[in-house]
Amino acid sequence: MVKKIYLIRHGHIDTGVEKKYVGKTDIPLDELGKEQAKSLHDYFNSIPIDAIFTSSLCRCIETTNIICQS
């Protein structure tokens, strides 16, 4: 059986008009980011997932939670 690895970046966050690098600053998803994560939820809905690994940043956890909702 072939296993696949999916690499997913967190959804969009509001960094202001400057589009500055935020690094480990813990910024939550904005509305666009939540919609992006919902689209990923729809995509992965029929794909079995064996394991998920994520950063401890809230935007990453929020993206993961939205993707994994039943």
C-alpha positions in Angstrom: 0.0 0.0 0.0 1.3 3.4 -1.0 1.3 6.1 1.7 1.1 9.7 0.9 2.4 12.7 2.8 0.6 16.0 2.5 2.4 19.2 3.6 0.0 22.0 4.4 0.7 25.5 5.5 -1.7 27.2 7.9 -4.5 29.4 6.5 -4.2 33.2 6.0 -3.5 35.5 8.9 -3.8 39.2 9.1 -0.4 40.8 9.2 -1.6 44.2 8.3 -0.8 46.1 5.1 2.9 45.9 5.6 3.0 42.1 5.0 5.8 41.7 7.5 7.4 38.5 8.7 5.7 37.4 11.9 7.7 34.2 12.6 6.6 32.6 15.9 4.2 35.4 16.8 1.0 33.6 17.7 -1.6 35.2 15.4 -4.9 33.4 14.8 -6.4 32.7 11.4 -8.5 35.5 9.9 -11.7 34.9 8.1 -10.0 34.1 4.8 -7.7 31.6 6.6 -10.8 29.9 8.1 -12.4 29.6 4.6 -9.1 28.2 3.2 -9.1 25.6 6.0 -12.7 24.7 5.3 -11.8 24.1 1.7 -9.0 21.8 2.8 -11.6 20.0 5.1 -13.7 19.4 2.0 -10.7 18.1 0.0 -9.6 15.7 2.8 -13.1 14.6 3.8 -12.8 11.4 1.7 -9.1 10.8 2.2 -8.1 8.5 5.2 -5.6 10.3 7.5 -3.3 8.1 9.7 -1.5 10.9 11.5 -1.2 14.6 11.8 1.7 16.7 13.0 1.4 20.4 13.6 3.1 23.4 15.2 1.9 24.6 18.6 1.0 28.0 17.1 -2.7 28.7 17.3 -3.1 29.4 13.6 -1.7 25.9 12.9 -3.8 24.2 15.4 -6.9 26.0 14.2 -6.2 25.0 10.6 -5.7 21.4 11.7 -8.9 21.4 13.8 -11.0 22.7 10.9 -9.5 20.2 8.5 -10.3 17.3 10.9 -13.8 18.2 11.9 -16.3 15.4 11.2 
